[in-house]
Amino acid sequence: MSKEAPNFVVRGIFIGASIGVLGYLIGFLPNLPRAIALGMVPGFVAGITLARAHKLKKKDGDSSSE
């Protein structure tokens, strides 16, 4: 019954790119490819951060249940 771990990095990249597109559509950035790239970079970092936090939380939960 092991559930596949969610891929936080890919999810962060997609969400960041989506936010970049929204920034382009609103008018904050004049270039769509640049807006997507500028959204993907912080999305990547956020995905790594979320994955590390999830890993630490899971690790702490395993040790307290013993």
All heavy atoms as TSV, in Angstrom:
chain	resi	resn	atom	element	x	y	z
A	1	MET	N	N	0.810	-1.191	0.000
A	1	MET	CA	C	0.000	0.000	0.000
A	1	MET	C	C	0.855	1.257	0.000
A	1	MET	O	O	0.437	2.280	0.488
A	1	MET	CB	C	-0.918	0.004	1.208
A	1	MET	CG	C	-1.958	-1.076	1.127
A	1	MET	SD	S	-3.371	-0.885	2.167
A	1	MET	CE	C	-4.161	0.568	1.690
A	2	SER	N	N	2.066	1.166	-0.542
A	2	SER	CA	C	2.891	2.361	-0.593
A	2	SER	C	C	2.389	3.277	-1.696
A	2	SER	O	O	2.148	2.863	-2.827
A	2	SER	CB	C	4.355	1.991	-0.836
A	2	SER	OG	O	4.509	1.505	-2.140
A	3	LYS	N	N	2.202	4.498	-1.329
A	3	LYS	CA	C	1.703	5.499	-2.260
A	3	LYS	C	C	2.903	6.199	-2.891
A	3	LYS	O	O	3.887	6.489	-2.210
A	3	LYS	CB	C	0.844	6.491	-1.481
A	3	LYS	CG	C	-0.024	7.349	-2.319
A	3	LYS	CD	C	-0.931	8.178	-1.414
A	3	LYS	CE	C	-1.863	8.991	-2.252
A	3	LYS	NZ	N	-2.688	9.865	-1.436
A	4	GLU	N	N	2.818	6.469	-4.182
A	4	GLU	CA	C	3.925	7.136	-4.849
A	4	GLU	C	C	4.069	8.564	-4.318
A	4	GLU	O	O	3.085	9.287	-4.172
A	4	GLU	CB	C	3.682	7.160	-6.352
A	4	GLU	CG	C	4.844	7.735	-7.118
A	4	GLU	CD	C	4.620	7.671	-8.612
A	4	GLU	OE1	O	3.894	6.760	-9.060
A	4	GLU	OE2	O	5.156	8.534	-9.309
A	5	ALA	N	N	5.290	8.959	-4.033
A	5	ALA	CA	C	5.546	10.287	-3.488
A	5	ALA	C	C	5.262	11.356	-4.546
A	5	ALA	O	O	5.613	11.180	-5.718
A	5	ALA	CB	C	6.996	10.395	-3.021
A	6	PRO	N	N	4.631	12.445	-4.159
A	6	PRO	CA	C	4.363	13.508	-5.128
A	6	PRO	C	C	5.669	14.193	-5.533
A	6	PRO	O	O	6.596	14.308	-4.732
A	6	PRO	CB	C	3.446	14.461	-4.375
A	6	PRO	CG	C	3.671	14.174	-2.941
A	6	PRO	CD	C	4.084	12.731	-2.852
A	7	ASN	N	N	5.741	14.600	-6.764
A	7	ASN	CA	C	6.933	15.270	-7.253
A	7	ASN	C	C	6.770	16.778	-7.056
A	7	ASN	O	O	6.183	17.465	-7.887
A	7	ASN	CB	C	7.159	14.923	-8.723
A	7	ASN	CG	C	8.567	15.209	-9.157
A	7	ASN	OD1	O	9.264	15.993	-8.524
A	7	ASN	ND2	N	8.987	14.576	-10.221
A	8	PHE	N	N	7.297	17.263	-5.964
A	8	PHE	CA	C	7.119	18.663	-5.590
A	8	PHE	C	C	7.836	19.609	-6.541
A	8	PHE	O	O	7.353	20.709	-6.794
A	8	PHE	CB	C	7.629	18.890	-4.164
A	8	PHE	CG	C	6.831	18.165	-3.123
A	8	PHE	CD1	C	7.356	17.070	-2.461
A	8	PHE	CD2	C	5.553	18.572	-2.813
A	8	PHE	CE1	C	6.623	16.408	-1.502
A	8	PHE	CE2	C	4.811	17.917	-1.852
A	8	PHE	CZ	C	5.347	16.832	-1.200
A	9	VAL	N	N	8.978	19.189	-7.070
A	9	VAL	CA	C	9.757	20.077	-7.933
A	9	VAL	C	C	9.016	20.342	-9.243
A	9	VAL	O	O	8.898	21.490	-9.684
A	9	VAL	CB	C	11.157	19.486	-8.190
A	9	VAL	CG1	C	11.945	20.349	-9.149
A	9	VAL	CG2	C	11.918	19.320	-6.885
A	10	VAL	N	N	8.488	19.293	-9.854
A	10	VAL	CA	C	7.755	19.468	-11.110
A	10	VAL	C	C	6.504	20.308	-10.880
A	10	VAL	O	O	6.181	21.205	-11.675
A	10	VAL	CB	C	7.396	18.095	-11.721
A	10	VAL	CG1	C	6.494	18.256	-12.928
A	10	VAL	CG2	C	8.651	17.341	-12.094
A	11	ARG	N	N	5.816	20.048	-9.788
A	11	ARG	CA	C	4.624	20.824	-9.463
A	11	ARG	C	C	4.985	22.298	-9.258
A	11	ARG	O	O	4.269	23.189	-9.723
A	11	ARG	CB	C	3.966	20.266	-8.207
A	11	ARG	CG	C	2.623	20.870	-7.941
A	11	ARG	CD	C	2.011	20.408	-6.649
A	11	ARG	NE	N	2.082	18.962	-6.474
A	11	ARG	CZ	C	1.770	18.345	-5.352
A	11	ARG	NH1	N	1.365	19.026	-4.311
A	11	ARG	NH2	N	1.854	17.039	-5.264
A	12	GLY	N	N	6.093	22.562	-8.568
A	12	GLY	CA	C	6.525	23.939	-8.353
A	12	GLY	C	C	6.874	24.646	-9.650
A	12	GLY	O	O	6.553	25.824	-9.837
A	13	ILE	N	N	7.521	23.928	-10.577
A	13	ILE	CA	C	7.872	24.524	-11.866
A	13	ILE	C	C	6.613	24.882	-12.647
A	13	ILE	O	O	6.509	25.967	-13.225
A	13	ILE	CB	C	8.785	23.577	-12.662
A	13	ILE	CG1	C	10.168	23.514	-12.005
A	13	ILE	CG2	C	8.917	24.023	-14.111
A	13	ILE	CD1	C	11.082	22.469	-12.585
A	14	PHE	N	N	5.632	23.981	-12.671
A	14	PHE	CA	C	4.388	24.258	-13.398
A	14	PHE	C	C	3.620	25.423	-12.782
A	14	PHE	O	O	3.101	26.286	-13.497
A	14	PHE	CB	C	3.492	23.023	-13.460
A	14	PHE	CG	C	3.931	22.010	-14.475
A	14	PHE	CD1	C	3.909	20.670	-14.174
A	14	PHE	CD2	C	4.371	22.400	-15.726
A	14	PHE	CE1	C	4.307	19.726	-15.107
A	14	PHE	CE2	C	4.771	21.471	-16.666
A	14	PHE	CZ	C	4.735	20.125	-16.362
A	15	ILE	N	N	3.549	25.462	-11.472
A	15	ILE	CA	C	2.834	26.558	-10.817
A	15	ILE	C	C	3.569	27.880	-11.054
A	15	ILE	O	O	2.947	28.910	-11.324
A	15	ILE	CB	C	2.653	26.265	-9.313
A	15	ILE	CG1	C	1.676	25.108	-9.139
A	15	ILE	CG2	C	2.163	27.501	-8.573
A	15	ILE	CD1	C	1.575	24.598	-7.725
A	16	GLY	N	N	4.895	27.854	-10.979
A	16	GLY	CA	C	5.667	29.068	-11.242
A	16	GLY	C	C	5.500	29.561	-12.662
A	16	GLY	O	O	5.359	30.773	-12.903
A	17	ALA	N	N	5.492	28.636	-13.632
A	17	ALA	CA	C	5.287	29.041	-15.025
A	17	ALA	C	C	3.895	29.634	-15.210
A	17	ALA	O	O	3.714	30.611	-15.948
A	17	ALA	CB	C	5.482	27.842	-15.946
A	18	SER	N	N	2.910	29.063	-14.536
A	18	SER	CA	C	1.549	29.587	-14.629
A	18	SER	C	C	1.463	31.000	-14.067
A	18	SER	O	O	0.787	31.873	-14.627
A	18	SER	CB	C	0.577	28.685	-13.874
A	18	SER	OG	O	0.584	27.391	-14.412
A	19	ILE	N	N	2.139	31.227	-12.972
A	19	ILE	CA	C	2.154	32.571	-12.386
A	19	ILE	C	C	2.871	33.545	-13.315
A	19	ILE	O	O	2.477	34.703	-13.453
A	19	ILE	CB	C	2.781	32.537	-10.981
A	19	ILE	CG1	C	1.843	31.787	-10.038
A	19	ILE	CG2	C	3.063	33.942	-10.467
A	19	ILE	CD1	C	2.418	31.533	-8.666
A	20	GLY	N	N	3.934	33.072	-13.985
A	20	GLY	CA	C	4.615	33.913	-14.971
A	20	GLY	C	C	3.704	34.297	-16.122
A	20	GLY	O	O	3.714	35.444	-16.585
A	21	VAL	N	N	2.901	33.347	-16.606
A	21	VAL	CA	C	1.955	33.645	-17.679
A	21	VAL	C	C	0.919	34.656	-17.202
A	21	VAL	O	O	0.553	35.583	-17.939
A	21	VAL	CB	C	1.281	32.348	-18.195
A	21	VAL	CG1	C	0.122	32.664	-19.111
A	21	VAL	CG2	C	2.297	31.471	-18.895
A	22	LEU	N	N	0.431	34.484	-15.982
A	22	LEU	CA	C	-0.523	35.465	-15.442
A	22	LEU	C	C	0.110	36.855	-15.348
A	22	LEU	O	O	-0.548	37.859	-15.631
A	22	LEU	CB	C	-1.024	35.019	-14.071
A	22	LEU	CG	C	-2.006	33.861	-14.065
A	22	LEU	CD1	C	-2.324	33.443	-12.638
A	22	LEU	CD2	C	-3.272	34.233	-14.801
A	23	GLY	N	N	1.378	36.895	-14.942
A	23	GLY	CA	C	2.077	38.177	-14.897
A	23	GLY	C	C	2.192	38.814	-16.270
A	23	GLY	O	O	2.081	40.040	-16.416
A	24	TYR	N	N	2.386	37.989	-17.287
A	24	TYR	CA	C	2.423	38.502	-18.661
A	24	TYR	C	C	1.055	39.023	-19.090
A	24	TYR	O	O	0.947	40.088	-19.688
A	24	TYR	CB	C	2.907	37.410	-19.610
A	24	TYR	CG	C	2.729	37.743	-21.063
A	24	TYR	CD1	C	3.590	38.633	-21.685
A	24	TYR	CD2	C	1.704	37.179	-21.811
A	24	TYR	CE1	C	3.426	38.957	-23.021
A	24	TYR	CE2	C	1.531	37.489	-23.141
A	24	TYR	CZ	C	2.398	38.385	-23.750
A	24	TYR	OH	O	2.235	38.699	-25.063
A	25	LEU	N	N	0.016	38.258	-18.797
A	25	LEU	CA	C	-1.328	38.655	-19.212
A	25	LEU	C	C	-1.803	39.920	-18.509
A	25	LEU	O	O	-2.529	40.727	-19.090
A	25	LEU	CB	C	-2.318	37.510	-18.957
A	25	LEU	CG	C	-2.119	36.264	-19.832
A	25	LEU	CD1	C	-3.064	35.164	-19.392
A	25	LEU	CD2	C	-2.315	36.608	-21.291
A	26	ILE	N	N	-1.391	40.095	-17.250
A	26	ILE	CA	C	-1.771	41.301	-16.512
A	26	ILE	C	C	-0.982	42.506	-17.025
A	26	ILE	O	O	-1.475	43.623	-17.001
A	26	ILE	CB	C	-1.553	41.087	-14.995
A	26	ILE	CG1	C	-2.575	40.070	-14.485
A	26	ILE	CG2	C	-1.668	42.383	-14.228
A	26	ILE	CD1	C	-2.347	39.638	-13.065
A	27	GLY	N	N	0.233	42.275	-17.499
A	27	GLY	CA	C	1.023	43.366	-18.053
A	27	GLY	C	C	2.276	43.698	-17.265
A	27	GLY	O	O	2.913	44.708	-17.528
A	28	PHE	N	N	2.647	42.858	-16.300
A	28	PHE	CA	C	3.861	43.123	-15.530
A	28	PHE	C	C	5.117	42.886	-16.355
A	28	PHE	O	O	6.112	43.578	-16.183
A	28	PHE	CB	C	3.915	42.251	-14.277
A	28	PHE	CG	C	2.956	42.673	-13.202
A	28	PHE	CD1	C	2.073	41.767	-12.665
A	28	PHE	CD2	C	2.937	43.962	-12.730
A	28	PHE	CE1	C	1.184	42.133	-11.676
A	28	PHE	CE2	C	2.056	44.354	-11.745
A	28	PHE	CZ	C	1.177	43.435	-11.222
A	29	LEU	N	N	5.075	41.901	-17.238
A	29	LEU	CA	C	6.242	41.568	-18.052
A	29	LEU	C	C	5.873	41.649	-19.530
A	29	LEU	O	O	4.823	41.157	-19.942
A	29	LEU	CB	C	6.740	40.157	-17.710
A	29	LEU	CG	C	7.232	39.989	-16.274
A	29	LEU	CD1	C	7.393	38.524	-15.929
A	29	LEU	CD2	C	8.547	40.710	-16.104
A	30	PRO	N	N	6.735	42.244	-20.355
A	30	PRO	CA	C	6.382	42.453	-21.766
A	30	PRO	C	C	6.681	41.250	-22.674
A	30	PRO	O	O	6.274	41.253	-23.829
A	30	PRO	CB	C	7.256	43.640	-22.162
A	30	PRO	CG	C	8.452	43.532	-21.285
A	30	PRO	CD	C	7.936	42.966	-19.980
A	31	ASN	N	N	7.373	40.239	-22.191
A	31	ASN	CA	C	7.828	39.140	-23.028
A	31	ASN	C	C	7.350	37.815	-22.427
A	31	ASN	O	O	7.723	37.478	-21.304
A	31	ASN	CB	C	9.356	39.203	-23.088
A	31	ASN	CG	C	9.941	38.273	-24.112
A	31	ASN	OD1	O	9.255	37.404	-24.625
A	31	ASN	ND2	N	11.221	38.454	-24.390
A	32	LEU	N	N	6.547	37.041	-23.171
A	32	LEU	CA	C	5.980	35.797	-22.640
A	32	LEU	C	C	7.039	34.745	-22.297
A	32	LEU	O	O	6.993	34.182	-21.197
A	32	LEU	CB	C	4.940	35.223	-23.602
A	32	LEU	CG	C	4.261	33.932	-23.156
A	32	LEU	CD1	C	3.517	34.150	-21.835
A	32	LEU	CD2	C	3.313	33.427	-24.215
A	33	PRO	N	N	8.009	34.449	-23.170
A	33	PRO	CA	C	9.017	33.440	-22.780
A	33	PRO	C	C	9.808	33.845	-21.538
A	33	PRO	O	O	10.121	33.016	-20.689
A	33	PRO	CB	C	9.925	33.341	-24.002
A	33	PRO	CG	C	9.092	33.796	-25.139
A	33	PRO	CD	C	8.162	34.831	-24.573
A	34	ARG	N	N	10.108	35.126	-21.432
A	34	ARG	CA	C	10.831	35.596	-20.249
A	34	ARG	C	C	9.956	35.475	-19.003
A	34	ARG	O	O	10.429	35.118	-17.926
A	34	ARG	CB	C	11.283	37.029	-20.430
A	34	ARG	CG	C	12.095	37.534	-19.243
A	34	ARG	CD	C	12.608	38.915	-19.477
A	34	ARG	NE	N	13.618	38.863	-20.529
A	34	ARG	CZ	C	14.140	39.934	-21.103
A	34	ARG	NH1	N	13.751	41.130	-20.761
A	34	ARG	NH2	N	15.054	39.806	-22.048
A	35	ALA	N	N	8.675	35.756	-19.135
A	35	ALA	CA	C	7.750	35.648	-18.006
A	35	ALA	C	C	7.654	34.202	-17.535
A	35	ALA	O	O	7.650	33.929	-16.337
A	35	ALA	CB	C	6.376	36.175	-18.399
A	36	ILE	N	N	7.596	33.277	-18.484
A	36	ILE	CA	C	7.539	31.855	-18.116
A	36	ILE	C	C	8.825	31.442	-17.412
A	36	ILE	O	O	8.789	30.774	-16.377
A	36	ILE	CB	C	7.269	30.995	-19.368
A	36	ILE	CG1	C	5.857	31.256	-19.878
A	36	ILE	CG2	C	7.449	29.528	-19.065
A	36	ILE	CD1	C	5.557	30.605	-21.217
A	37	ALA	N	N	9.961	31.844	-17.959
A	37	ALA	CA	C	11.246	31.485	-17.351
A	37	ALA	C	C	11.393	32.100	-15.961
A	37	ALA	O	O	11.863	31.433	-15.031
A	37	ALA	CB	C	12.393	31.926	-18.250
A	38	LEU	N	N	10.992	33.353	-15.828
A	38	LEU	CA	C	11.096	34.009	-14.527
A	38	LEU	C	C	10.133	33.411	-13.513
A	38	LEU	O	O	10.351	33.527	-12.311
A	38	LEU	CB	C	10.853	35.514	-14.665
A	38	LEU	CG	C	11.988	36.300	-15.321
A	38	LEU	CD1	C	11.579	37.756	-15.516
A	38	LEU	CD2	C	13.259	36.210	-14.501
A	39	GLY	N	N	9.074	32.789	-13.950
A	39	GLY	CA	C	8.180	32.090	-13.032
A	39	GLY	C	C	8.687	30.707	-12.674
A	39	GLY	O	O	8.483	30.229	-11.561
A	40	MET	N	N	9.378	30.052	-13.622
A	40	MET	CA	C	9.854	28.689	-13.384
A	40	MET	C	C	10.994	28.642	-12.362
A	40	MET	O	O	11.088	27.681	-11.595
A	40	MET	CB	C	10.314	28.057	-14.697
A	40	MET	CG	C	9.185	27.755	-15.647
A	40	MET	SD	S	9.770	27.251	-17.253
A	40	MET	CE	C	9.837	25.484	-17.020
A	41	VAL	N	N	11.839	29.651	-12.354
A	41	VAL	CA	C	12.987	29.642	-11.443
A	41	VAL	C	C	12.550	29.649	-9.975
A	41	VAL	O	O	12.951	28.767	-9.204
A	41	VAL	CB	C	13.949	30.816	-11.760
A	41	VAL	CG1	C	15.018	30.947	-10.704
A	41	VAL	CG2	C	14.573	30.616	-13.134
A	42	PRO	N	N	11.710	30.595	-9.535
A	42	PRO	CA	C	11.275	30.520	-8.138
A	42	PRO	C	C	10.377	29.315	-7.861
A	42	PRO	O	O	10.341	28.810	-6.744
A	42	PRO	CB	C	10.530	31.826	-7.888
A	42	PRO	CG	C	10.305	32.431	-9.198
A	42	PRO	CD	C	11.258	31.824	-10.164
A	43	GLY	N	N	9.662	28.842	-8.888
A	43	GLY	CA	C	8.867	27.628	-8.715
A	43	GLY	C	C	9.741	26.418	-8.446
A	43	GLY	O	O	9.409	25.561	-7.620
A	44	PHE	N	N	10.879	26.346	-9.120
A	44	PHE	CA	C	11.843	25.274	-8.888
A	44	PHE	C	C	12.384	25.321	-7.468
A	44	PHE	O	O	12.427	24.306	-6.763
A	44	PHE	CB	C	12.986	25.398	-9.903
A	44	PHE	CG	C	14.111	24.429	-9.685
A	44	PHE	CD1	C	13.950	23.096	-10.012
A	44	PHE	CD2	C	15.314	24.847	-9.164
A	44	PHE	CE1	C	14.984	22.193	-9.824
A	44	PHE	CE2	C	16.347	23.962	-8.968
A	44	PHE	CZ	C	16.185	22.627	-9.303
A	45	VAL	N	N	12.752	26.505	-7.026
A	45	VAL	CA	C	13.280	26.669	-5.664
A	45	VAL	C	C	12.206	26.335	-4.631
A	45	VAL	O	O	12.476	25.666	-3.624
A	45	VAL	CB	C	13.821	28.105	-5.466
A	45	VAL	CG1	C	14.230	28.342	-4.032
A	45	VAL	CG2	C	14.987	28.354	-6.401
A	46	ALA	N	N	10.984	26.771	-4.872
A	46	ALA	CA	C	9.894	26.462	-3.946
A	46	ALA	C	C	9.618	24.963	-3.900
A	46	ALA	O	O	9.343	24.408	-2.838
A	46	ALA	CB	C	8.629	27.211	-4.361
A	47	GLY	N	N	9.718	24.292	-5.045
A	47	GLY	CA	C	9.525	22.843	-5.079
A	47	GLY	C	C	10.582	22.103	-4.286
A	47	GLY	O	O	10.273	21.153	-3.561
A	48	ILE	N	N	11.827	22.539	-4.404
A	48	ILE	CA	C	12.901	21.916	-3.627
A	48	ILE	C	C	12.675	22.141	-2.141
A	48	ILE	O	O	12.840	21.227	-1.328
A	48	ILE	CB	C	14.271	22.467	-4.062
A	48	ILE	CG1	C	14.602	21.966	-5.468
A	48	ILE	CG2	C	15.367	22.061	-3.094
A	48	ILE	CD1	C	15.869	22.550	-6.029
A	49	THR	N	N	12.305	23.360	-1.773
A	49	THR	CA	C	12.053	23.676	-0.370
A	49	THR	C	C	10.914	22.844	0.190
A	49	THR	O	O	11.006	22.303	1.302
A	49	THR	CB	C	11.731	25.169	-0.218
A	49	THR	OG1	O	12.803	25.930	-0.775
A	49	THR	CG2	C	11.534	25.541	1.232
A	50	LEU	N	N	9.838	22.720	-0.561
A	50	LEU	CA	C	8.694	21.933	-0.115
A	50	LEU	C	C	9.048	20.455	0.005
A	50	LEU	O	O	8.620	19.783	0.949
A	50	LEU	CB	C	7.512	22.125	-1.061
A	50	LEU	CG	C	6.186	21.527	-0.640
A	50	LEU	CD1	C	5.751	22.109	0.702
A	50	LEU	CD2	C	5.143	21.798	-1.690
A	51	ALA	N	N	9.842	19.940	-0.929
A	51	ALA	CA	C	10.259	18.535	-0.865
A	51	ALA	C	C	11.123	18.275	0.372
A	51	ALA	O	O	10.958	17.255	1.050
A	51	ALA	CB	C	11.016	18.156	-2.131
A	52	ARG	N	N	12.030	19.207	0.677
A	52	ARG	CA	C	12.873	19.039	1.872
A	52	ARG	C	C	12.042	19.104	3.137
A	52	ARG	O	O	12.252	18.330	4.074
A	52	ARG	CB	C	13.966	20.105	1.904
A	52	ARG	CG	C	15.025	19.877	0.832
A	52	ARG	CD	C	16.150	20.849	0.947
A	52	ARG	NE	N	16.889	20.565	2.171
A	52	ARG	CZ	C	17.576	21.470	2.850
A	52	ARG	NH1	N	17.615	22.711	2.440
A	52	ARG	NH2	N	18.227	21.131	3.934
A	53	ALA	N	N	11.081	20.030	3.188
A	53	ALA	CA	C	10.238	20.144	4.377
A	53	ALA	C	C	9.386	18.892	4.551
A	53	ALA	O	O	9.217	18.392	5.668
A	53	ALA	CB	C	9.344	21.374	4.264
A	54	HIS	N	N	8.871	18.360	3.450
A	54	HIS	CA	C	8.063	17.138	3.510
A	54	HIS	C	C	8.915	15.952	3.973
A	54	HIS	O	O	8.467	15.130	4.768
A	54	HIS	CB	C	7.461	16.857	2.134
A	54	HIS	CG	C	6.574	15.664	2.094
A	54	HIS	ND1	N	5.322	15.656	2.655
A	54	HIS	CD2	C	6.762	14.432	1.564
A	54	HIS	CE1	C	4.778	14.464	2.470
A	54	HIS	NE2	N	5.632	13.709	1.807
A	55	LYS	N	N	10.153	15.898	3.498
A	55	LYS	CA	C	11.060	14.815	3.887
A	55	LYS	C	C	11.384	14.887	5.373
A	55	LYS	O	O	11.376	13.871	6.070
A	55	LYS	CB	C	12.339	14.909	3.055
A	55	LYS	CG	C	13.295	13.778	3.247
A	55	LYS	CD	C	14.490	13.944	2.317
A	55	LYS	CE	C	15.479	12.835	2.488
A	55	LYS	NZ	N	16.649	13.016	1.604
A	56	LEU	N	N	11.651	16.091	5.875
A	56	LEU	CA	C	11.956	16.252	7.296
A	56	LEU	C	C	10.738	15.944	8.161
A	56	LEU	O	O	10.862	15.326	9.223
A	56	LEU	CB	C	12.450	17.668	7.585
A	56	LEU	CG	C	13.848	17.997	7.082
A	56	LEU	CD1	C	14.154	19.477	7.302
A	56	LEU	CD2	C	14.878	17.126	7.764
A	57	LYS	N	N	9.568	16.357	7.709
A	57	LYS	CA	C	8.340	16.095	8.461
A	57	LYS	C	C	8.058	14.597	8.520
A	57	LYS	O	O	7.673	14.067	9.557
A	57	LYS	CB	C	7.181	16.833	7.803
A	57	LYS	CG	C	5.893	16.765	8.550
A	57	LYS	CD	C	4.829	17.604	7.840
A	57	LYS	CE	C	3.514	17.531	8.550
A	57	LYS	NZ	N	2.494	18.299	7.845
A	58	LYS	N	N	8.256	13.914	7.400
A	58	LYS	CA	C	8.044	12.472	7.342
A	58	LYS	C	C	9.061	11.750	8.234
A	58	LYS	O	O	8.728	10.799	8.932
A	58	LYS	CB	C	8.155	12.001	5.903
A	58	LYS	CG	C	7.767	10.562	5.709
A	58	LYS	CD	C	7.787	10.206	4.239
A	58	LYS	CE	C	7.408	8.770	4.034
A	58	LYS	NZ	N	7.476	8.369	2.633
A	59	LYS	N	N	10.289	12.234	8.235
A	59	LYS	CA	C	11.350	11.636	9.047
A	59	LYS	C	C	11.036	11.821	10.526
A	59	LYS	O	O	11.205	10.899	11.331
A	59	LYS	CB	C	12.693	12.281	8.711
A	59	LYS	CG	C	13.865	11.665	9.394
A	59	LYS	CD	C	15.142	12.348	8.947
A	59	LYS	CE	C	16.354	11.772	9.632
A	59	LYS	NZ	N	17.580	12.468	9.221
A	60	ASP	N	N	10.565	12.992	10.927
A	60	ASP	CA	C	10.209	13.237	12.315
A	60	ASP	C	C	9.004	12.411	12.736
A	60	ASP	O	O	8.931	11.930	13.861
A	60	ASP	CB	C	9.909	14.726	12.553
A	60	ASP	CG	C	11.166	15.587	12.489
A	60	ASP	OD1	O	12.278	15.015	12.606
A	60	ASP	OD2	O	11.040	16.795	12.317
A	61	GLY	N	N	8.065	12.227	11.849
A	61	GLY	CA	C	6.875	11.437	12.143
A	61	GLY	C	C	7.207	9.964	12.341
A	61	GLY	O	O	6.601	9.291	13.175
A	62	ASP	N	N	8.169	9.444	11.600
A	62	ASP	CA	C	8.555	8.043	11.735
A	62	ASP	C	C	9.255	7.775	13.069
A	62	ASP	O	O	9.051	6.762	13.694
A	62	ASP	CB	C	9.477	7.632	10.585
A	62	ASP	CG	C	8.755	7.517	9.260
A	62	ASP	OD1	O	7.508	7.474	9.277
A	62	ASP	OD2	O	9.434	7.505	8.216
A	63	SER	N	N	10.088	8.712	13.510
A	63	SER	CA	C	10.822	8.468	14.745
A	63	SER	C	C	9.941	8.608	15.981
A	63	SER	O	O	10.183	7.979	16.987
A	63	SER	CB	C	12.009	9.459	14.841
A	63	SER	OG	O	11.535	10.781	14.908
A	64	SER	N	N	8.895	9.440	15.909
A	64	SER	CA	C	8.038	9.627	17.084
A	64	SER	C	C	7.039	8.486	17.260
A	64	SER	O	O	6.492	8.296	18.333
A	64	SER	CB	C	7.296	10.953	16.975
A	64	SER	OG	O	6.400	10.925	15.882
A	65	SER	N	N	6.801	7.706	16.204
A	65	SER	CA	C	5.817	6.619	16.301
A	65	SER	C	C	6.403	5.358	16.923
A	65	SER	O	O	5.678	4.434	17.230
A	65	SER	CB	C	5.243	6.305	14.915
A	65	SER	OG	O	6.279	5.808	14.083
A	66	GLU	N	N	7.716	5.310	17.099
A	66	GLU	CA	C	8.336	4.108	17.681
A	66	GLU	C	C	8.237	4.053	19.172
A	66	GLU	O	O	8.157	4.887	19.914
A	66	GLU	CB	C	9.808	4.056	17.270
A	66	GLU	CG	C	9.944	3.814	15.780
A	66	GLU	CD	C	11.412	3.759	15.385
A	66	GLU	OE1	O	12.279	3.522	16.251
A	66	GLU	OE2	O	11.685	3.941	14.225
